Amino acid sequence: MQDLDKDVTEYSDLRLALDVKLRQQSLSGGGYVGTEYPVQVRLTYRSANTETPVVWGFYYQNLDNNRVDSGTLVPQDTWLHHAVPVNLMTLFPPPQRLLSLQVSASGHDYDSFVTNVSLTAQ
């Protein structure tokens, strides 16, 4: 986890990108409630009235057809550059201050890698 504490009100474009590799996951998809991914990225930001988390999960198999509401299917055991396809400044409510960025993993048994995490603002 990295605390950011960064005012982003002067920017019109904010992009998140990372490189991810999933070697093994025993839990299908994002787990029973869709919150347990072998790689998960959580950006927490403050808008005018609220603190909001935005979550992206990554998985390579979903044999049990579990929830993957915030998940992205990626190939197994392959490095993949993933650029979030959304300008984060268009989220609702829009961010005013980035609070933190957290990279984590959860599930029963997994082997995963993340590198080159970046937030780019213009």
N, C-alpha and C positions, 0 to 999 in steps of 0.2 A: 504494500500500500504506500502511496506517495501523497502527502498533503500538497495541494496546489495553491489554494488561497489566491486565485488570480481573477481579477476583474476582466470580463470579456465584452463589456458593453460597447466598446469601440470597434469591434469586429463584426463583419457581416457573414464570414465563412469560417467554420470551425470543423476540422476533420480529424477522425481517429483512425489509426492504422496500426497493424501489428503483424508479425510473422508467427505462425502457429504450426505445431506438429503434434499429432496425437498418435502415439504408438500403440496404446492399449486402453480399453475401457470395458469394464464388466457390466456396468449399469447401462441399460438401453436409453438412448436419447438423453433427455434431461431429468430422468427419474420419474417417479410416480406423479409428482406435482410440478415437474418442469423446472426445477431449480438446482439440480445437481448435475453439472457438466464437468467433463474432464479438463476443460479450460473455461473460465468465466471472467469477464471484464465488467467492472462496475464503475461508472462515472457518477459521482454525486455532485450536484450543482444547486445553487440557490437562485431562485427567480425573485420576482417582486414580493411574493407572499409565502413562499414555501420552499422546503428543501426536497429535492427530487433525485432519486437514483434512476439511472438508465443502465440496463444490463444486456450484455451480449454473451451467449453461450456457444460453445463449439463442440461438436460430437461427430463421430464417423459411422455409428450404427444405431439403429433403433428397432431391433428385432421384436421387442415387446410392444411396439407402437405407443410408447410413453409420450407425454407432452413435451413439445419443443417450441413453446410460444416465443421464446427469445433466443432460439437456437439456430445455428447455421451448420448445415451438413458439409463436412470437409473430407477429403480423401484420407485414408489411414496411412500412417507412417510416411508422410510426404510433407515437406515444408511448403506452406502456403502463405503468400502475402495476402492479407485481408484488409482492405480499406472499407470502413463502414460507408455504405452508399448514401448516407443521409448527411446533409449539412446540419451539424448539431445546433446551429443557431436557429433552425426552423422547428425545433422541438416545441411542444406546448406543455407548460409555459416555457418561453424561451429563457435560456440561462443568462444570468447577469454576473455570477461569480462561480468559477469552478472551485469546488471544495477538495475533492480527492479522486484519485484513480487507483483502483484495486484490481490486481490480477490474482485469481485464486483457482482452485480445483476442488471438486468434491465428487462423491460417489463411493462405491464400495472398493474398487480396485482400478487404478488408472496409472498411466505413464504418459506424461505430456510435457511439452516444451513451449516456451514463449520467448521471443526476442524482438528487438527493434520496435518497441511500443512508442508511438508518437502522437502528439496532438499538434496540429498545424492550424494556425489562425491567420486570417487575412482581413 
